[in-house]
Amino acid sequence: MINVIDGRGKDINWITGKLNRRSQLTLEEEKHVVSEVLDSVRKNGDRALIEFTARFDGVLYDSAEDMVVSRNEIQEAYETVEARYIDIIRKARDMIWRFHSRQLENSWMIYEDNGVILGQRVLPIERVGVYAPGGRAAYPSSVLMNIVPARVAGVPDIILLSPPDKNKKINPYTLVAACEAGCKKIFKVGGAQAIAALAFGTSTIPKADKIVGPGNVYVTLAKKEVYGYVDIDLIAGPSEIMVLADSSANPAFVAADLLSQAEHDPMASSILVTDSFGLISGVSREIQKQLPMLSTRSTIEESLKNNGALIAVDSLNQAVDIANDLAPEHLELAVQNPFEILGDIKNAGSIFLGEYTPEPVGDYMAGTNHTLPTSGTARFFSPLGVYDFIKRSNVLFYTGKALKAIGEDIIEFADKEGFTAHANSVKVRFEK
């Protein structure tokens, strides 16, 4: 069911070469559909949104006003969602707010003795559009993860788009999460057409400065295409987990954590790397034991078969090298002393330390963000945070005396680069 790789005595390249490194599919047909949608929404606005909602979601709106979530719909959602679940949403929201508040940046100025003032202004982005999937892919936790950091950053205008069901309603759990996070404007539009609306704006849906949130392949391709018109969070691939473990790890815990990630998607990746071949045997038995009890068994089986691996290596040092090479989205350190090797981990989206910190803690209640870099991009991308919802402007002030002191240097720099007008911009200020 899951591939066992005996990498003892082998180098890292040999080991990683045995893994199914998921390729980026060309998706030419999907790209064509997305291109058509983006072009039509840019030209025809709300009319295109109504047409595509009927075509892709089977929902016929009478007018653009039908796309706007009403107060009555919000009230109905609150009456539908269990009170206990609303309490959980509020608790998670508060934990996310608490964690992300530590990420706030401040504007600053420095004052030099020669009269020069230098600094940087830190301001929130003006308008952020959040996309929330519908149907079985509705994740209220992701709604919180995308809206709360934007609010902590001080974004004044946050709007959410999510596809309608057959009754012209948004998933009630998504709707309640959005309201509890502080979103005031919510629209019933999904798919690539929602991304187009946020990128270009329509008469009903305002243009955003940044688009965040997960979605299907059409949403992901649309976000990629509109990057440049607006900013986006990241291009997310299938979810992934790596468990780095030694002989002290509990095989039942490790197996459960591998299974938890595999249920996301048949393309999800679940990998164990350990210096204990005995642990691999235990984990294999636990997978067989726990799998029949899970409702998502078929998805898990396909994921483990295609993208799962139990890897034996010579040492924990080699395991760390593999982790840094693959740069996993989620990395669990199921070792006796996780803090001892934490400093050696260079590339990972989120790092979970010890046997009582499973990945779902980060997904739901810890307050850390679960929008993370995938497919090895943790080598250069970071988790979603407050810093994704701010912009910085440099500030400079020079007196005439201060400019004259470096004027000749600027002029020579500009002349060497062939920019005589740049040089003249300084010269003209000191001509008699």
Contacts in CASP RR format, 6 or more apart in sequence:
PFRMAT RR
TARGET T0000
AUTHOR 0000-0000-0000
METHOD contacts of the structure
MODEL  1
MINVIDGRGKDINWITGKLNRRSQLTLEEEKHVVSEVLDSVRKNGDRALI
EFTARFDGVLYDSAEDMVVSRNEIQEAYETVEARYIDIIRKARDMIWRFH
SRQLENSWMIYEDNGVILGQRVLPIERVGVYAPGGRAAYPSSVLMNIVPA
RVAGVPDIILLSPPDKNKKINPYTLVAACEAGCKKIFKVGGAQAIAALAF
GTSTIPKADKIVGPGNVYVTLAKKEVYGYVDIDLIAGPSEIMVLADSSAN
PAFVAADLLSQAEHDPMASSILVTDSFGLISGVSREIQKQLPMLSTRSTI
EESLKNNGALIAVDSLNQAVDIANDLAPEHLELAVQNPFEILGDIKNAGS
IFLGEYTPEPVGDYMAGTNHTLPTSGTARFFSPLGVYDFIKRSNVLFYTG
KALKAIGEDIIEFADKEGFTAHANSVKVRFEK
1 287 0 8 1.000
1 288 0 8 1.000
1 301 0 8 1.000
1 304 0 8 1.000
1 305 0 8 1.000
2 270 0 8 1.000
2 284 0 8 1.000
2 287 0 8 1.000
2 304 0 8 1.000
2 305 0 8 1.000
2 308 0 8 1.000
2 309 0 8 1.000
2 310 0 8 1.000
3 18 0 8 1.000
3 308 0 8 1.000
3 309 0 8 1.000
3 310 0 8 1.000
4 280 0 8 1.000
4 284 0 8 1.000
4 309 0 8 1.000
4 310 0 8 1.000
4 311 0 8 1.000
4 312 0 8 1.000
5 15 0 8 1.000
5 18 0 8 1.000
5 19 0 8 1.000
5 309 0 8 1.000
5 310 0 8 1.000
5 311 0 8 1.000
5 312 0 8 1.000
6 277 0 8 1.000
6 312 0 8 1.000
7 14 0 8 1.000
7 15 0 8 1.000
7 311 0 8 1.000
7 312 0 8 1.000
7 313 0 8 1.000
7 314 0 8 1.000
8 277 0 8 1.000
8 312 0 8 1.000
8 313 0 8 1.000
8 314 0 8 1.000
9 314 0 8 1.000
12 318 0 8 1.000
12 321 0 8 1.000
12 322 0 8 1.000
12 325 0 8 1.000
15 311 0 8 1.000
15 313 0 8 1.000
15 322 0 8 1.000
16 322 0 8 1.000
16 325 0 8 1.000
16 326 0 8 1.000
18 309 0 8 1.000
19 271 0 8 1.000
19 309 0 8 1.000
19 326 0 8 1.000
20 306 0 8 1.000
20 307 0 8 1.000
20 308 0 8 1.000
22 238 0 8 1.000
22 267 0 8 1.000
22 269 0 8 1.000
22 307 0 8 1.000
22 375 0 8 1.000
27 217 0 8 1.000
27 221 0 8 1.000
30 217 0 8 1.000
30 218 0 8 1.000
30 221 0 8 1.000
31 221 0 8 1.000
33 192 0 8 1.000
33 218 0 8 1.000
34 192 0 8 1.000
34 218 0 8 1.000
34 221 0 8 1.000
34 222 0 8 1.000
34 225 0 8 1.000
35 225 0 8 1.000
37 48 0 8 1.000
37 52 0 8 1.000
37 191 0 8 1.000
37 192 0 8 1.000
37 193 0 8 1.000
37 196 0 8 1.000
37 218 0 8 1.000
37 222 0 8 1.000
38 192 0 8 1.000
38 195 0 8 1.000
38 196 0 8 1.000
38 199 0 8 1.000
38 200 0 8 1.000
38 222 0 8 1.000
38 225 0 8 1.000
38 226 0 8 1.000
40 48 0 8 1.000
40 51 0 8 1.000
40 52 0 8 1.000
40 196 0 8 1.000
41 48 0 8 1.000
41 49 0 8 1.000
41 52 0 8 1.000
41 193 0 8 1.000
41 196 0 8 1.000
41 197 0 8 1.000
41 200 0 8 1.000
41 202 0 8 1.000
42 196 0 8 1.000
42 200 0 8 1.000
44 51 0 8 1.000
45 197 0 8 1.000
45 200 0 8 1.000
45 201 0 8 1.000
45 202 0 8 1.000
45 203 0 8 1.000
46 64 0 8 1.000
46 67 0 8 1.000
46 202 0 8 1.000
46 203 0 8 1.000
46 204 0 8 1.000
46 205 0 8 1.000
48 193 0 8 1.000
48 196 0 8 1.000
49 64 0 8 1.000
49 67 0 8 1.000
49 189 0 8 1.000
49 193 0 8 1.000
49 197 0 8 1.000
49 202 0 8 1.000
49 204 0 8 1.000
49 205 0 8 1.000
50 60 0 8 1.000
50 61 0 8 1.000
50 63 0 8 1.000
50 64 0 8 1.000
50 67 0 8 1.000
52 191 0 8 1.000
52 192 0 8 1.000
52 193 0 8 1.000
53 59 0 8 1.000
53 60 0 8 1.000
53 61 0 8 1.000
53 67 0 8 1.000
53 163 0 8 1.000
53 164 0 8 1.000
53 188 0 8 1.000
53 189 0 8 1.000
53 190 0 8 1.000
53 193 0 8 1.000
54 60 0 8 1.000
54 61 0 8 1.000
56 190 0 8 1.000
56 191 0 8 1.000
56 193 0 8 1.000
57 163 0 8 1.000
57 164 0 8 1.000
57 190 0 8 1.000
58 166 0 8 1.000
59 164 0 8 1.000
59 165 0 8 1.000
59 166 0 8 1.000
59 168 0 8 1.000
59 188 0 8 1.000
61 67 0 8 1.000
61 168 0 8 1.000
64 202 0 8 1.000
64 203 0 8 1.000
64 204 0 8 1.000
65 204 0 8 1.000
66 168 0 8 1.000
66 188 0 8 1.000
67 187 0 8 1.000
67 188 0 8 1.000
67 189 0 8 1.000
67 204 0 8 1.000
67 205 0 8 1.000
68 186 0 8 1.000
68 187 0 8 1.000
68 188 0 8 1.000
68 204 0 8 1.000
69 170 0 8 1.000
69 175 0 8 1.000
69 186 0 8 1.000
69 187 0 8 1.000
69 188 0 8 1.000
73 169 0 8 1.000
73 170 0 8 1.000
73 175 0 8 1.000
74 175 0 8 1.000
74 179 0 8 1.000
74 186 0 8 1.000
76 169 0 8 1.000
76 172 0 8 1.000
77 170 0 8 1.000
77 172 0 8 1.000
77 173 0 8 1.000
77 175 0 8 1.000
77 176 0 8 1.000
77 179 0 8 1.000
78 86 0 8 1.000
78 176 0 8 1.000
78 179 0 8 1.000
80 172 0 8 1.000
81 172 0 8 1.000
81 173 0 8 1.000
81 176 0 8 1.000
85 173 0 8 1.000
85 176 0 8 1.000
86 176 0 8 1.000
86 180 0 8 1.000
89 140 0 8 1.000
89 144 0 8 1.000
89 176 0 8 1.000
89 177 0 8 1.000
89 180 0 8 1.000
90 180 0 8 1.000
91 365 0 8 1.000
92 141 0 8 1.000
92 144 0 8 1.000
92 364 0 8 1.000
92 365 0 8 1.000
92 367 0 8 1.000
93 144 0 8 1.000
93 148 0 8 1.000
93 180 0 8 1.000
93 181 0 8 1.000
95 365 0 8 1.000
95 366 0 8 1.000
95 367 0 8 1.000
96 144 0 8 1.000
96 145 0 8 1.000
96 148 0 8 1.000
96 149 0 8 1.000
96 367 0 8 1.000
96 369 0 8 1.000
97 148 0 8 1.000
97 151 0 8 1.000
97 152 0 8 1.000
98 367 0 8 1.000
99 366 0 8 1.000
99 367 0 8 1.000
99 368 0 8 1.000
99 369 0 8 1.000
100 148 0 8 1.000
100 149 0 8 1.000
100 152 0 8 1.000
100 367 0 8 1.000
100 369 0 8 1.000
100 385 0 8 1.000
100 386 0 8 1.000
101 152 0 8 1.000
101 386 0 8 1.000
103 149 0 8 1.000
103 152 0 8 1.000
103 385 0 8 1.000
103 386 0 8 1.000
103 387 0 8 1.000
104 152 0 8 1.000
104 153 0 8 1.000
104 386 0 8 1.000
105 122 0 8 1.000
105 386 0 8 1.000
105 387 0 8 1.000
105 390 0 8 1.000
105 392 0 8 1.000
106 122 0 8 1.000
107 119 0 8 1.000
107 120 0 8 1.000
107 121 0 8 1.000
107 122 0 8 1.000
108 119 0 8 1.000
108 120 0 8 1.000
109 117 0 8 1.000
109 118 0 8 1.000
109 119 0 8 1.000
109 395 0 8 1.000
110 117 0 8 1.000
110 118 0 8 1.000
110 119 0 8 1.000
111 117 0 8 1.000
112 118 0 8 1.000
112 402 0 8 1.000
114 399 0 8 1.000
114 401 0 8 1.000
114 402 0 8 1.000
114 405 0 8 1.000
115 397 0 8 1.000
115 398 0 8 1.000
115 399 0 8 1.000
115 401 0 8 1.000
115 402 0 8 1.000
116 396 0 8 1.000
116 397 0 8 1.000
116 398 0 8 1.000
116 399 0 8 1.000
116 402 0 8 1.000
117 395 0 8 1.000
117 396 0 8 1.000
117 397 0 8 1.000
118 394 0 8 1.000
118 395 0 8 1.000
118 396 0 8 1.000
118 397 0 8 1.000
119 394 0 8 1.000
119 395 0 8 1.000
119 396 0 8 1.000
120 392 0 8 1.000
120 393 0 8 1.000
120 394 0 8 1.000
120 395 0 8 1.000
121 392 0 8 1.000
121 393 0 8 1.000
121 395 0 8 1.000
122 390 0 8 1.000
122 391 0 8 1.000
122 392 0 8 1.000
123 390 0 8 1.000
123 391 0 8 1.000
123 392 0 8 1.000
123 393 0 8 1.000
124 150 0 8 1.000
124 153 0 8 1.000
124 154 0 8 1.000
124 155 0 8 1.000
124 156 0 8 1.000
124 389 0 8 1.000
124 390 0 8 1.000
124 391 0 8 1.000
125 150 0 8 1.000
125 153 0 8 1.000
125 155 0 8 1.000
125 209 0 8 1.000
125 210 0 8 1.000
125 231 0 8 1.000
125 389 0 8 1.000
125 390 0 8 1.000
125 391 0 8 1.000
126 155 0 8 1.000
126 156 0 8 1.000
126 157 0 8 1.000
126 209 0 8 1.000
127 155 0 8 1.000
127 156 0 8 1.000
127 157 0 8 1.000
127 158 0 8 1.000
127 159 0 8 1.000
127 206 0 8 1.000
127 207 0 8 1.000
127 208 0 8 1.000
127 209 0 8 1.000
127 210 0 8 1.000
128 150 0 8 1.000
128 155 0 8 1.000
128 157 0 8 1.000
128 158 0 8 1.000
128 159 0 8 1.000
128 208 0 8 1.000
128 209 0 8 1.000
128 210 0 8 1.000
128 211 0 8 1.000
128 212 0 8 1.000
128 389 0 8 1.000
129 158 0 8 1.000
129 159 0 8 1.000
129 160 0 8 1.000
129 161 0 8 1.000
129 198 0 8 1.000
129 208 0 8 1.000
129 210 0 8 1.000
129 211 0 8 1.000
129 212 0 8 1.000
130 143 0 8 1.000
130 146 0 8 1.000
130 147 0 8 1.000
130 150 0 8 1.000
130 158 0 8 1.000
130 159 0 8 1.000
130 160 0 8 1.000
130 161 0 8 1.000
130 178 0 8 1.000
130 183 0 8 1.000
130 211 0 8 1.000
130 212 0 8 1.000
130 213 0 8 1.000
131 160 0 8 1.000
131 161 0 8 1.000
131 162 0 8 1.000
131 190 0 8 1.000
131 191 0 8 1.000
131 194 0 8 1.000
131 195 0 8 1.000
131 198 0 8 1.000
131 211 0 8 1.000
131 212 0 8 1.000
131 213 0 8 1.000
131 214 0 8 1.000
131 215 0 8 1.000
131 219 0 8 1.000
132 138 0 8 1.000
132 139 0 8 1.000
132 142 0 8 1.000
132 143 0 8 1.000
132 146 0 8 1.000
132 160 0 8 1.000
132 161 0 8 1.000
132 162 0 8 1.000
132 170 0 8 1.000
132 171 0 8 1.000
132 174 0 8 1.000
132 178 0 8 1.000
132 213 0 8 1.000
133 139 0 8 1.000
133 162 0 8 1.000
133 163 0 8 1.000
133 214 0 8 1.000
133 215 0 8 1.000
133 216 0 8 1.000
133 219 0 8 1.000
134 162 0 8 1.000
134 163 0 8 1.000
134 165 0 8 1.000
134 170 0 8 1.000
134 171 0 8 1.000
134 174 0 8 1.000
134 190 0 8 1.000
135 163 0 8 1.000
135 165 0 8 1.000
135 171 0 8 1.000
137 214 0 8 1.000
137 215 0 8 1.000
137 216 0 8 1.000
138 162 0 8 1.000
138 171 0 8 1.000
138 173 0 8 1.000
138 174 0 8 1.000
139 174 0 8 1.000
139 214 0 8 1.000
140 173 0 8 1.000
140 174 0 8 1.000
140 176 0 8 1.000
140 177 0 8 1.000
141 177 0 8 1.000
141 363 0 8 1.000
141 364 0 8 1.000
141 370 0 8 1.000
142 213 0 8 1.000
142 214 0 8 1.000
142 370 0 8 1.000
142 371 0 8 1.000
143 160 0 8 1.000
143 174 0 8 1.000
143 177 0 8 1.000
143 178 0 8 1.000
143 181 0 8 1.000
144 177 0 8 1.000
144 180 0 8 1.000
144 181 0 8 1.000
145 369 0 8 1.000
145 370 0 8 1.000
145 371 0 8 1.000
145 384 0 8 1.000
146 212 0 8 1.000
146 213 0 8 1.000
146 233 0 8 1.000
146 371 0 8 1.000
146 384 0 8 1.000
147 158 0 8 1.000
147 160 0 8 1.000
147 178 0 8 1.000
147 181 0 8 1.000
147 182 0 8 1.000
147 183 0 8 1.000
148 181 0 8 1.000
149 369 0 8 1.000
149 384 0 8 1.000
149 385 0 8 1.000
149 386 0 8 1.000
149 388 0 8 1.000
149 389 0 8 1.000
150 158 0 8 1.000
150 212 0 8 1.000
150 389 0 8 1.000
151 158 0 8 1.000
151 181 0 8 1.000
151 182 0 8 1.000
152 386 0 8 1.000
153 386 0 8 1.000
153 389 0 8 1.000
153 390 0 8 1.000
154 389 0 8 1.000
155 389 0 8 1.000
157 185 0 8 1.000
157 206 0 8 1.000
158 182 0 8 1.000
158 183 0 8 1.000
158 184 0 8 1.000
158 185 0 8 1.000
159 183 0 8 1.000
159 185 0 8 1.000
159 186 0 8 1.000
159 187 0 8 1.000
159 198 0 8 1.000
159 205 0 8 1.000
159 206 0 8 1.000
159 208 0 8 1.000
160 178 0 8 1.000
160 183 0 8 1.000
160 185 0 8 1.000
160 186 0 8 1.000
160 187 0 8 1.000
161 186 0 8 1.000
161 187 0 8 1.000
161 188 0 8 1.000
161 189 0 8 1.000
161 190 0 8 1.000
161 194 0 8 1.000
161 197 0 8 1.000
161 198 0 8 1.000
161 205 0 8 1.000
162 170 0 8 1.000
162 171 0 8 1.000
162 174 0 8 1.000
162 175 0 8 1.000
162 186 0 8 1.000
162 187 0 8 1.000
162 188 0 8 1.000
162 189 0 8 1.000
162 190 0 8 1.000
162 194 0 8 1.000
163 170 0 8 1.000
163 188 0 8 1.000
163 189 0 8 1.000
163 190 0 8 1.000
163 191 0 8 1.000
163 194 0 8 1.000
164 170 0 8 1.000
164 188 0 8 1.000
164 189 0 8 1.000
164 190 0 8 1.000
165 171 0 8 1.000
168 188 0 8 1.000
169 188 0 8 1.000
170 186 0 8 1.000
170 188 0 8 1.000
175 186 0 8 1.000
178 186 0 8 1.000
179 186 0 8 1.000
187 194 0 8 1.000
187 197 0 8 1.000
187 204 0 8 1.000
187 205 0 8 1.000
189 197 0 8 1.000
189 205 0 8 1.000
190 219 0 8 1.000
191 215 0 8 1.000
191 216 0 8 1.000
191 218 0 8 1.000
191 219 0 8 1.000
191 222 0 8 1.000
192 218 0 8 1.000
192 219 0 8 1.000
192 221 0 8 1.000
192 222 0 8 1.000
194 219 0 8 1.000
195 211 0 8 1.000
195 219 0 8 1.000
195 222 0 8 1.000
195 223 0 8 1.000
195 226 0 8 1.000
196 222 0 8 1.000
196 226 0 8 1.000
197 205 0 8 1.000
198 205 0 8 1.000
198 207 0 8 1.000
198 208 0 8 1.000
198 211 0 8 1.000
198 226 0 8 1.000
198 230 0 8 1.000
199 207 0 8 1.000
199 208 0 8 1.000
199 211 0 8 1.000
199 226 0 8 1.000
199 229 0 8 1.000
199 230 0 8 1.000
200 207 0 8 1.000
200 226 0 8 1.000
200 229 0 8 1.000
201 207 0 8 1.000
207 230 0 8 1.000
208 230 0 8 1.000
209 230 0 8 1.000
209 231 0 8 1.000
210 230 0 8 1.000
210 231 0 8 1.000
210 232 0 8 1.000
210 233 0 8 1.000
210 388 0 8 1.000
210 389 0 8 1.000
211 223 0 8 1.000
211 226 0 8 1.000
211 230 0 8 1.000
211 231 0 8 1.000
211 232 0 8 1.000
211 233 0 8 1.000
212 232 0 8 1.000
212 233 0 8 1.000
212 371 0 8 1.000
212 384 0 8 1.000
212 388 0 8 1.000
213 233 0 8 1.000
213 371 0 8 1.000
214 236 0 8 1.000
214 371 0 8 1.000
220 235 0 8 1.000
220 236 0 8 1.000
220 237 0 8 1.000
223 232 0 8 1.000
223 235 0 8 1.000
224 232 0 8 1.000
224 235 0 8 1.000
226 232 0 8 1.000
233 371 0 8 1.000
233 384 0 8 1.000
233 388 0 8 1.000
234 371 0 8 1.000
234 373 0 8 1.000
234 377 0 8 1.000
234 381 0 8 1.000
234 384 0 8 1.000
236 371 0 8 1.000
236 374 0 8 1.000
237 267 0 8 1.000
237 374 0 8 1.000
237 375 0 8 1.000
238 264 0 8 1.000
238 265 0 8 1.000
238 267 0 8 1.000
238 268 0 8 1.000
238 269 0 8 1.000
238 307 0 8 1.000
238 374 0 8 1.000
238 375 0 8 1.000
239 261 0 8 1.000
239 264 0 8 1.000
239 265 0 8 1.000
239 268 0 8 1.000
239 269 0 8 1.000
239 329 0 8 1.000
239 330 0 8 1.000
239 374 0 8 1.000
240 261 0 8 1.000
240 268 0 8 1.000
240 269 0 8 1.000
240 270 0 8 1.000
240 271 0 8 1.000
240 328 0 8 1.000
240 329 0 8 1.000
240 330 0 8 1.000
240 374 0 8 1.000
240 375 0 8 1.000
241 257 0 8 1.000
241 258 0 8 1.000
241 260 0 8 1.000
241 261 0 8 1.000
241 269 0 8 1.000
241 270 0 8 1.000
241 271 0 8 1.000
241 328 0 8 1.000
241 329 0 8 1.000
241 330 0 8 1.000
241 331 0 8 1.000
241 332 0 8 1.000
241 359 0 8 1.000
242 271 0 8 1.000
242 272 0 8 1.000
242 273 0 8 1.000
242 323 0 8 1.000
242 326 0 8 1.000
242 328 0 8 1.000
242 330 0 8 1.000
242 331 0 8 1.000
242 332 0 8 1.000
243 249 0 8 1.000
243 254 0 8 1.000
243 257 0 8 1.000
243 258 0 8 1.000
243 271 0 8 1.000
243 272 0 8 1.000
243 273 0 8 1.000
243 274 0 8 1.000
243 331 0 8 1.000
243 332 0 8 1.000
243 334 0 8 1.000
244 273 0 8 1.000
244 274 0 8 1.000
244 316 0 8 1.000
244 319 0 8 1.000
244 320 0 8 1.000
244 323 0 8 1.000
244 331 0 8 1.000
244 332 0 8 1.000
244 333 0 8 1.000
244 334 0 8 1.000
244 335 0 8 1.000
244 341 0 8 1.000
245 254 0 8 1.000
245 272 0 8 1.000
245 273 0 8 1.000
245 274 0 8 1.000
245 276 0 8 1.000
245 279 0 8 1.000
245 332 0 8 1.000
245 334 0 8 1.000
245 335 0 8 1.000
246 274 0 8 1.000
246 275 0 8 1.000
246 276 0 8 1.000
246 279 0 8 1.000
246 316 0 8 1.000
246 334 0 8 1.000
246 335 0 8 1.000
246 336 0 8 1.000
247 274 0 8 1.000
247 275 0 8 1.000
247 276 0 8 1.000
247 278 0 8 1.000
247 279 0 8 1.000
248 335 0 8 1.000
248 336 0 8 1.000
249 274 0 8 1.000
249 276 0 8 1.000
249 279 0 8 1.000
249 334 0 8 1.000
249 335 0 8 1.000
249 355 0 8 1.000
250 334 0 8 1.000
250 355 0 8 1.000
251 279 0 8 1.000
251 282 0 8 1.000
251 283 0 8 1.000
251 285 0 8 1.000
251 286 0 8 1.000
252 286 0 8 1.000
252 290 0 8 1.000
253 334 0 8 1.000
253 355 0 8 1.000
253 358 0 8 1.000
254 272 0 8 1.000
254 279 0 8 1.000
254 283 0 8 1.000
254 286 0 8 1.000
254 334 0 8 1.000
255 282 0 8 1.000
255 283 0 8 1.000
255 286 0 8 1.000
255 287 0 8 1.000
255 289 0 8 1.000
255 290 0 8 1.000
256 286 0 8 1.000
256 290 0 8 1.000
256 358 0 8 1.000
257 332 0 8 1.000
257 334 0 8 1.000
257 358 0 8 1.000
257 359 0 8 1.000
258 270 0 8 1.000
258 271 0 8 1.000
258 272 0 8 1.000
258 283 0 8 1.000
258 287 0 8 1.000
258 304 0 8 1.000
258 308 0 8 1.000
259 270 0 8 1.000
259 287 0 8 1.000
259 290 0 8 1.000
259 291 0 8 1.000
259 294 0 8 1.000
259 300 0 8 1.000
260 358 0 8 1.000
260 359 0 8 1.000
260 360 0 8 1.000
261 268 0 8 1.000
261 269 0 8 1.000
261 270 0 8 1.000
261 330 0 8 1.000
261 359 0 8 1.000
262 268 0 8 1.000
262 270 0 8 1.000
262 299 0 8 1.000
262 300 0 8 1.000
262 303 0 8 1.000
262 304 0 8 1.000
262 308 0 8 1.000
263 294 0 8 1.000
263 296 0 8 1.000
263 299 0 8 1.000
263 300 0 8 1.000
263 303 0 8 1.000
264 299 0 8 1.000
264 303 0 8 1.000
265 299 0 8 1.000
265 303 0 8 1.000
266 299 0 8 1.000
266 302 0 8 1.000
266 303 0 8 1.000
266 306 0 8 1.000
267 303 0 8 1.000
267 306 0 8 1.000
267 307 0 8 1.000
268 303 0 8 1.000
268 307 0 8 1.000
269 303 0 8 1.000
269 307 0 8 1.000
269 308 0 8 1.000
269 328 0 8 1.000
270 303 0 8 1.000
270 304 0 8 1.000
270 307 0 8 1.000
270 308 0 8 1.000
270 309 0 8 1.000
271 308 0 8 1.000
271 309 0 8 1.000
271 310 0 8 1.000
271 311 0 8 1.000
271 326 0 8 1.000
271 328 0 8 1.000
272 279 0 8 1.000
272 280 0 8 1.000
272 283 0 8 1.000
272 309 0 8 1.000
272 310 0 8 1.000
272 311 0 8 1.000
273 311 0 8 1.000
273 313 0 8 1.000
273 319 0 8 1.000
273 322 0 8 1.000
273 323 0 8 1.000
274 280 0 8 1.000
274 310 0 8 1.000
274 311 0 8 1.000
274 312 0 8 1.000
274 313 0 8 1.000
274 319 0 8 1.000
275 312 0 8 1.000
275 313 0 8 1.000
275 314 0 8 1.000
275 315 0 8 1.000
275 316 0 8 1.000
275 318 0 8 1.000
275 319 0 8 1.000
276 312 0 8 1.000
277 312 0 8 1.000
280 310 0 8 1.000
280 312 0 8 1.000
283 310 0 8 1.000
284 310 0 8 1.000
287 304 0 8 1.000
291 297 0 8 1.000
291 300 0 8 1.000
291 301 0 8 1.000
294 300 0 8 1.000
311 322 0 8 1.000
313 319 0 8 1.000
313 322 0 8 1.000
316 335 0 8 1.000
316 341 0 8 1.000
317 344 0 8 1.000
320 341 0 8 1.000
320 344 0 8 1.000
320 345 0 8 1.000
323 331 0 8 1.000
323 345 0 8 1.000
323 347 0 8 1.000
323 348 0 8 1.000
324 344 0 8 1.000
324 345 0 8 1.000
324 346 0 8 1.000
324 347 0 8 1.000
325 347 0 8 1.000
326 347 0 8 1.000
326 376 0 8 1.000
327 347 0 8 1.000
327 348 0 8 1.000
327 349 0 8 1.000
327 373 0 8 1.000
327 376 0 8 1.000
327 377 0 8 1.000
327 378 0 8 1.000
327 379 0 8 1.000
328 348 0 8 1.000
328 349 0 8 1.000
328 376 0 8 1.000
328 378 0 8 1.000
329 348 0 8 1.000
329 349 0 8 1.000
329 350 0 8 1.000
329 372 0 8 1.000
329 373 0 8 1.000
329 374 0 8 1.000
329 376 0 8 1.000
329 378 0 8 1.000
330 348 0 8 1.000
330 349 0 8 1.000
330 350 0 8 1.000
330 352 0 8 1.000
330 359 0 8 1.000
330 372 0 8 1.000
331 345 0 8 1.000
331 348 0 8 1.000
331 349 0 8 1.000
331 350 0 8 1.000
331 351 0 8 1.000
331 352 0 8 1.000
332 351 0 8 1.000
332 352 0 8 1.000
332 354 0 8 1.000
332 357 0 8 1.000
332 358 0 8 1.000
332 359 0 8 1.000
333 341 0 8 1.000
333 342 0 8 1.000
333 345 0 8 1.000
333 351 0 8 1.000
333 352 0 8 1.000
333 353 0 8 1.000
333 354 0 8 1.000
334 354 0 8 1.000
334 355 0 8 1.000
335 341 0 8 1.000
335 354 0 8 1.000
338 353 0 8 1.000
338 354 0 8 1.000
339 353 0 8 1.000
342 351 0 8 1.000
342 353 0 8 1.000
345 351 0 8 1.000
347 376 0 8 1.000
347 378 0 8 1.000
347 379 0 8 1.000
348 378 0 8 1.000
349 372 0 8 1.000
349 373 0 8 1.000
349 378 0 8 1.000
349 382 0 8 1.000
349 383 0 8 1.000
350 359 0 8 1.000
350 362 0 8 1.000
350 368 0 8 1.000
350 370 0 8 1.000
350 372 0 8 1.000
350 383 0 8 1.000
352 358 0 8 1.000
352 359 0 8 1.000
352 361 0 8 1.000
352 362 0 8 1.000
362 368 0 8 1.000
362 370 0 8 1.000
363 370 0 8 1.000
364 370 0 8 1.000
368 383 0 8 1.000
369 383 0 8 1.000
369 384 0 8 1.000
369 385 0 8 1.000
370 383 0 8 1.000
371 383 0 8 1.000
371 384 0 8 1.000
372 378 0 8 1.000
372 383 0 8 1.000
372 384 0 8 1.000
373 380 0 8 1.000
373 381 0 8 1.000
373 382 0 8 1.000
373 383 0 8 1.000
400 429 0 8 1.000
403 426 0 8 1.000
403 429 0 8 1.000
404 430 0 8 1.000
407 426 0 8 1.000
407 430 0 8 1.000
410 422 0 8 1.000
410 423 0 8 1.000
410 426 0 8 1.000
411 423 0 8 1.000
411 426 0 8 1.000
411 427 0 8 1.000
414 420 0 8 1.000
414 422 0 8 1.000
414 423 0 8 1.000
414 426 0 8 1.000
415 423 0 8 1.000
END
